[in-house]
Amino acid sequence: MKKLIACLACMPLIAAAADYVEAIGTAQITGLENTYPAWSPDGRRIAFASNRANAAFEAFDIYVANADGSNPVRVTFGDGVEGRGSWTKPSFSADGQRILCTRSVGSSVDIFVITLRP
């Protein structure tokens, strides 16, 4: 079965045909306020942004966990108050050793590379 999907990144708007994929199940792997998930290239880990440590300030940090959501490790330390800002939009490098992400402080948004321990 084919479906039409809109490619919003293309100007003018272009419609592309794609195979329809039926989901066979879903699983919630994290709780709390988590967003911007990213798979590691080998599929063993995920990176995501969460405000679990700073919910009162609505400041997000980057966490890396096993693919099933277990063993989350905080890899940034924003606070939303003291100028360390909020970290979001993680993306693994091709070798899985670094994460590219953004940090927002006030109206400033910058791009950072985080090197992970092997």
Order of alpha helices (4+ residues) and beta strands (2+ residues): beta-beta-beta-beta-beta-beta-beta-beta-beta
